[in-house]
Amino acid sequence: MITLTQEKEIEHYLLSKNLNHQLSFEIKDHFIQQILTLMEEKKTNFQDAFTDAKLSWKQELEVVKADLFSFRKITKIEKDMLQKRFRNITVYSIVSALLLSACILMVSVSFMYFQLLLIGIMAALVGYNLIFRKMKLYNYLQLSFHPLVLKNAIVGIILFTTIFIFYQDLMMVGSGIMKAFFLYVMAVKIQLLYCNAKKTSVLI
């Protein structure tokens, strides 16, 4: 049986790893179960079992850079979850941009309405996050330097450079691709703000 003091010691150790609240709570449960199992199977005391548990989690709880374009340090297990979340956001954004672009090809004036709709959704999410203190204004300003946004900026530069080099009709081709890219970037930002509103870690 683990005492309240021992449970606090586990919590203190996990807090030192700067885990988000939800993940810290889940890992604490795993730690407790693992320690109890070790104490029962090896007939050992709490401290020895706790040390063994920490060693078994050493790789997952190693502190690393959250992303190539981020200075924030998080645990490896959280980074793996975060990168998976970023990949999902990217896929959903690409699919959304392609579907909306297909609509724009059929009805060219629809871009203006999609643009207004996406800006409206983003403004509503920003307002919600600020009003309910899900983030501060400083965090919103930092959104322009979010790893996913910075990666998008690099992709945008590559796209525009490619269009400039290989296409003579720069205005027509470039306009279509830039519209699709705008839709993609807006979809990324909306998802980041939505995740933040749900208190899902996305480095905001």
DRENMILO-582491 format. One record per residue (C-alpha): x, y, z; residue in three letters. Coordinates in Angstrom, 1 decimal, padded with zeros to 4 digits. Example, Ala and Ser with C-alpha at 12.3 -4.5 7.8 and 13.67 -1.06 7.14 Angstrom:
<node <012.3, -004.5, 007.8>, 'ALA'> <node <013.7, -001.1, 007.1>, 'SER'> 
***
This chain:
<node <000.0, 000.0, 000.0>, 'MET'> <node <001.3, 003.5, -000.9>, 'ILE'> <node <000.9, 006.2, 001.7>, 'THR'> <node <-000.2, 009.8, 001.0>, 'LEU'> <node <003.3, 011.0, 001.5>, 'THR'> <node <004.7, 008.5, -001.0>, 'GLN'> <node <002.0, 009.5, -003.5>, 'GLU'> <node <003.0, 013.2, -003.0>, 'LYS'> <node <006.7, 012.2, -003.7>, 'GLU'> <node <005.6, 010.6, -007.0>, 'ILE'> <node <003.6, 013.7, -007.9>, 'GLU'> <node <006.6, 016.0, -007.1>, 'HIS'> <node <008.8, 013.9, -009.3>, 'TYR'> <node <006.4, 014.1, -012.2>, 'LEU'> <node <005.9, 017.8, -011.7>, 'LEU'> <node <009.7, 018.3, -012.1>, 'SER'> <node <009.3, 016.9, -015.6>, 'LYS'> <node <006.9, 019.8, -016.6>, 'ASN'> <node <004.2, 017.4, -017.9>, 'LEU'> <node <000.8, 018.8, -018.7>, 'ASN'> <node <-001.8, 018.1, -016.0>, 'HIS'> <node <-003.7, 015.4, -017.9>, 'GLN'> <node <-000.6, 013.4, -018.9>, 'LEU'> <node <000.9, 013.8, -015.4>, 'SER'> <node <-002.3, 012.3, -013.9>, 'PHE'> <node <-002.2, 009.3, -016.3>, 'GLU'> <node <001.5, 008.6, -015.8>, 'ILE'> <node <001.0, 008.9, -012.0>, 'LYS'> <node <-001.5, 006.0, -012.1>, 'ASP'> <node <000.9, 003.9, -014.1>, 'HIS'> <node <003.7, 004.7, -011.6>, 'PHE'> <node <001.6, 003.7, -008.6>, 'ILE'> <node <000.5, 000.4, -010.2>, 'GLN'> <node <004.1, -000.4, -011.3>, 'GLN'> <node <005.5, 000.4, -007.8>, 'ILE'> <node <002.8, -001.7, -006.1>, 'LEU'> <node <003.6, -004.6, -008.5>, 'THR'> <node <007.3, -004.3, -007.8>, 'LEU'> <node <006.8, -004.1, -004.1>, 'MET'> <node <004.7, -007.3, -004.1>, 'GLU'> <node <006.7, -009.3, -006.6>, 'GLU'> <node <010.2, -008.4, -005.4>, 'LYS'> <node <009.2, -008.0, -001.7>, 'LYS'> <node <011.0, -004.6, -001.8>, 'THR'> <node <010.3, -001.3, -000.1>, 'ASN'> <node <008.8, 001.8, -001.7>, 'PHE'> <node <012.0, 003.7, -002.4>, 'GLN'> <node <013.6, 000.8, -004.2>, 'ASP'> <node <010.5, 000.2, -006.2>, 'ALA'> <node <010.2, 003.9, -007.0>, 'PHE'> <node <013.8, 004.0, -008.2>, 'THR'> <node <013.1, 001.0, -010.5>, 'ASP'> <node <010.0, 002.6, -011.8>, 'ALA'> <node <011.9, 005.8, -012.6>, 'LYS'> <node <014.6, 003.8, -014.4>, 'LEU'> <node <012.0, 002.0, -016.5>, 'SER'> <node <010.4, 005.4, -017.5>, 'TRP'> <node <013.8, 007.2, -018.0>, 'LYS'> <node <013.6, 007.3, -021.8>, 'GLN'> <node <010.0, 008.4, -022.0>, 'GLU'> <node <010.5, 011.1, -019.3>, 'LEU'> <node <013.8, 012.4, -020.8>, 'GLU'> <node <013.5, 016.2, -021.4>, 'VAL'> <node <014.0, 017.1, -025.1>, 'VAL'> <node <013.1, 020.0, -027.5>, 'LYS'> <node <009.5, 020.0, -028.3>, 'ALA'> <node <010.1, 020.7, -032.0>, 'ASP'> <node <012.9, 021.8, -034.4>, 'LEU'> <node <011.3, 025.3, -034.5>, 'PHE'> <node <010.6, 025.6, -030.7>, 'SER'> <node <012.8, 026.4, -027.7>, 'PHE'> <node <010.3, 024.8, -025.3>, 'ARG'> <node <011.5, 021.7, -023.5>, 'LYS'> <node <009.1, 018.8, -022.8>, 'ILE'> <node <009.4, 015.1, -022.1>, 'THR'> <node <009.9, 012.6, -025.0>, 'LYS'> <node <006.6, 010.9, -024.3>, 'ILE'> <node <004.8, 014.3, -024.6>, 'GLU'> <node <006.8, 015.2, -027.7>, 'LYS'> <node <005.8, 011.9, -029.4>, 'ASP'> <node <002.1, 012.6, -028.6>, 'MET'> <node <002.5, 016.3, -029.7>, 'LEU'> <node <004.1, 015.4, -033.1>, 'GLN'> <node <001.3, 012.8, -033.8>, 'LYS'> <node <-001.2, 015.6, -033.0>, 'ARG'> <node <000.6, 018.0, -035.4>, 'PHE'> <node <000.6, 015.3, -038.1>, 'ARG'> <node <-003.2, 014.9, -037.7>, 'ASN'> <node <-003.7, 018.7, -037.8>, 'ILE'> <node <-001.6, 018.9, -041.0>, 'THR'> <node <-003.6, 016.0, -042.7>, 'VAL'> <node <-007.0, 017.5, -041.8>, 'TYR'> <node <-005.8, 021.0, -043.0>, 'SER'> <node <-004.6, 019.6, -046.3>, 'ILE'> <node <-007.9, 017.7, -046.9>, 'VAL'> <node <-009.9, 020.8, -045.9>, 'SER'> <node <-007.9, 023.1, -048.2>, 'ALA'> <node <-008.3, 020.6, -051.1>, 'LEU'> <node <-012.0, 020.3, -050.7>, 'LEU'> <node <-012.5, 024.1, -050.4>, 'LEU'> <node <-010.2, 024.7, -053.4>, 'SER'> <node <-012.3, 022.3, -055.5>, 'ALA'> <node <-015.4, 024.4, -054.6>, 'CYS'> <node <-013.5, 027.5, -055.6>, 'ILE'> <node <-012.6, 026.0, -059.0>, 'LEU'> <node <-016.3, 025.5, -059.6>, 'MET'> <node <-017.5, 028.8, -058.2>, 'VAL'> <node <-014.6, 031.3, -058.1>, 'SER'> <node <-016.5, 033.9, -056.0>, 'VAL'> <node <-016.8, 031.3, -053.2>, 'SER'> <node <-013.2, 032.1, -052.1>, 'PHE'> <node <-014.3, 035.4, -050.6>, 'MET'> <node <-017.0, 033.7, -048.6>, 'TYR'> <node <-014.7, 030.9, -047.4>, 'PHE'> <node <-012.1, 033.5, -046.5>, 'GLN'> <node <-014.7, 035.5, -044.4>, 'LEU'> <node <-016.0, 032.2, -042.8>, 'LEU'> <node <-012.5, 031.1, -041.8>, 'LEU'> <node <-011.5, 034.5, -040.4>, 'ILE'> <node <-014.8, 034.6, -038.5>, 'GLY'> <node <-014.2, 031.1, -037.0>, 'ILE'> <node <-010.7, 032.1, -036.0>, 'MET'> <node <-011.8, 035.4, -034.5>, 'ALA'> <node <-014.5, 033.5, -032.5>, 'ALA'> <node <-011.9, 031.0, -031.2>, 'LEU'> <node <-009.5, 033.7, -030.3>, 'VAL'> <node <-012.2, 035.6, -028.4>, 'GLY'> <node <-013.3, 032.4, -026.6>, 'TYR'> <node <-009.7, 031.6, -025.6>, 'ASN'> <node <-009.0, 035.1, -024.3>, 'LEU'> <node <-012.4, 035.6, -022.6>, 'ILE'> <node <-012.3, 032.3, -020.7>, 'PHE'> <node <-008.5, 032.7, -020.1>, 'ARG'> <node <-007.5, 029.6, -022.0>, 'LYS'> <node <-004.6, 031.8, -023.2>, 'MET'> <node <-003.2, 035.3, -022.8>, 'LYS'> <node <-002.9, 037.9, -025.6>, 'LEU'> <node <000.9, 037.2, -025.5>, 'TYR'> <node <000.2, 033.6, -026.3>, 'ASN'> <node <-001.9, 034.6, -029.3>, 'TYR'> <node <000.8, 036.9, -030.6>, 'LEU'> <node <003.2, 034.0, -030.3>, 'GLN'> <node <000.9, 032.0, -032.5>, 'LEU'> <node <002.7, 033.6, -035.5>, 'SER'> <node <005.9, 031.8, -034.4>, 'PHE'> <node <004.3, 028.5, -033.7>, 'HIS'> <node <006.4, 025.6, -035.1>, 'PRO'> <node <003.5, 024.5, -037.5>, 'LEU'> <node <003.1, 028.1, -038.7>, 'VAL'> <node <006.8, 028.6, -039.2>, 'LEU'> <node <006.9, 025.3, -041.2>, 'LYS'> <node <004.0, 026.6, -043.3>, 'ASN'> <node <005.9, 029.8, -044.0>, 'ALA'> <node <008.9, 027.9, -045.3>, 'ILE'> <node <006.6, 025.7, -047.5>, 'VAL'> <node <004.9, 028.9, -048.8>, 'GLY'> <node <008.3, 030.4, -049.7>, 'ILE'> <node <009.3, 027.2, -051.5>, 'ILE'> <node <005.9, 027.1, -053.4>, 'LEU'> <node <006.1, 030.8, -054.5>, 'PHE'> <node <009.8, 030.3, -055.6>, 'THR'> <node <008.9, 027.2, -057.6>, 'THR'> <node <006.0, 029.0, -059.3>, 'ILE'> <node <008.2, 032.0, -060.1>, 'PHE'> <node <010.9, 029.7, -061.7>, 'ILE'> <node <008.8, 027.2, -063.6>, 'PHE'> <node <005.6, 028.9, -064.6>, 'TYR'> <node <005.4, 031.8, -067.1>, 'GLN'> <node <001.8, 032.6, -066.2>, 'ASP'> <node <002.7, 033.6, -062.7>, 'LEU'> <node <-000.5, 035.5, -061.9>, 'MET'> <node <-003.0, 032.7, -062.8>, 'MET'> <node <-001.1, 029.7, -061.4>, 'VAL'> <node <000.3, 031.5, -058.4>, 'GLY'> <node <-003.1, 033.0, -057.5>, 'SER'> <node <-004.7, 029.5, -057.4>, 'GLY'> <node <-001.9, 027.9, -055.3>, 'ILE'> <node <-001.7, 030.8, -052.9>, 'MET'> <node <-005.5, 030.7, -052.3>, 'LYS'> <node <-005.2, 027.0, -051.5>, 'ALA'> <node <-002.2, 027.7, -049.2>, 'PHE'> <node <-004.1, 030.4, -047.4>, 'PHE'> <node <-007.0, 028.0, -046.8>, 'LEU'> <node <-004.5, 025.4, -045.5>, 'TYR'> <node <-002.8, 027.9, -043.1>, 'VAL'> <node <-006.1, 029.1, -041.8>, 'MET'> <node <-007.2, 025.5, -041.2>, 'ALA'> <node <-004.0, 024.9, -039.2>, 'VAL'> <node <-004.5, 028.0, -037.0>, 'LYS'> <node <-008.2, 027.2, -036.4>, 'ILE'> <node <-007.3, 023.7, -035.2>, 'GLN'> <node <-004.5, 025.0, -033.0>, 'LEU'> <node <-006.9, 027.4, -031.3>, 'LEU'> <node <-009.6, 024.8, -031.0>, 'TYR'> <node <-007.2, 022.3, -029.3>, 'CYS'> <node <-006.0, 025.1, -027.0>, 'ASN'> <node <-009.7, 025.8, -026.1>, 'ALA'> <node <-010.1, 022.2, -025.1>, 'LYS'> <node <-006.9, 022.4, -023.1>, 'LYS'> <node <-005.1, 020.0, -025.4>, 'THR'> <node <-001.4, 020.7, -025.5>, 'SER'> <node <-000.3, 022.2, -028.9>, 'VAL'> <node <002.6, 024.4, -027.6>, 'LEU'> <node <000.4, 027.6, -027.3>, 'ILE'> 
***
